[in-house]
Amino acid sequence: MKDVYEYAVIRVIPRVERGELINAGVLLYCQPRGYLCARVELDEARLRALDPRVDVEGVRQALGVYQRSCTADAGPLAAEPLGGRFRWLTAPRSTIVQTGPVHAGLTADPDAELERLLTCLVRGV
């Protein structure tokens, strides 16, 4: 049985005014399965190619917020339902770390789908 899921790519835009970006993670939400998870992988060399002066540690911390916001220990977001968290995380922002547009698909295994998306969209394999 496959269920609908939604996902967004987490991107890093070190110089927002230039619009150049790298994909650094994927956020996946599957309401029927009560699933919300973010996985990130920052390619520091690619990031520094866009901006040699970028605050890599600051970017890593911002990416970590996406991961922590999906857990039971989500701080202020912990009281929010998973769908509300997903909507908050995918809301448009004009910051260095932000998500792209939300897309949908069908999956029988959200974990495997998240790994597939991470491989395809972030690792570029």
N, C-alpha and C positions, 0 to 999 in steps of 0.2 A: 504494500500500500504506500503510495507516495503522497506527500503533503506539500502544500505551498510553503515556500520560504521567501524571505526578502533579504537582500544583501546590499552592502555598499563598500566600495573600496576606500580605505583610509589612505590619504595622500599627504605628502609633505611638499609644501611650496615655500622654499626658504626665502625667496624674494617675491613676495606677493605681487608687487608691481610688474614683474617680468612674466608671471604666469607659468614659469617652468616648474614641473613637478616630477616626483617619483612616487610610485605606489609603494606603500610601506605596510599594508595590512588589509584585512578583510573583516567586516562585521556582518554576522549572519543571525537572523531572527526567524524562528519557525514557531508560530503561535500554536498550532495544533499539538506540538510536542513539548511546549513549554521550554523552548531552547533559545538562548541568547549567548553568543560567544564572539569574542574578537581575538584574532591572532595577528601578531605583528612580527615583521622581520625588516629591520632597517639596514639597508646597504649603504654603509657609511661612505664608501668610496664614490658611489654614484651621487650621494647627497653633496659631498664636498666638491664634486665636479660642477655642480650647479652654483655653489657658493662656498668658497674655501674658508670663509669666516663664520659659517653657520655654527650656532650653539648646539652641538650634537647632543650633549647631555640634556639640555632643555627639551630637545625634540624627543629623546628617549622617554623623558618624564611625561610629556604630553601624550605620547603613544600609550604609555602605561595606564593613563586614565581611562582609555577605551577598554583595556582589558579588565581593570578593576571594576569598572561600572557594570560589567556583565556578571559579576560574582555576587554571592549572597552578602558579602561584606562590602557593599557598594557605597558606604557612607550615606550621604544625604539621599542618594537615589535608591537605597535599599527598600524603602517603603513603596516605591513606584512599581507598578506591574511591568513585566518585561517589555510589552509593547510600548509603554510610555518611555521607558529607558531608550529603546531603539529609536523612537521618534526624536527624543532629546539629543541623542548622539549623532543623528543624521541631519539635524536642523542646519540650514545654511550658516556658514561662518566665514569671516574674512581674516582668518588667522593662519599661521604657518602650517598647523596640522588641522585637517578638515576631511570630511567625507565627500565622495563624489555622489552622483545621483543614485537613487535606490532602484534596484532591479529585482525581478522575481523569477522563480523557477519552481521545479518540483523535485523532491528528494525523498528517498526512503531512509536516508542516513545523514542527518545534518552534519555530524562530525566529519564524515568522509567528504561531503560536499564542500565544507569549509576548507579542508585540506586541498581538494582539487582546485578550488578557486584561488587559494593562496599560491599554489604551484603555478597556475596559469597566469594570474594577474600580477603577482608580486615577484615571484622568482623568474618569471618569463620563460618557463620550460615548456 
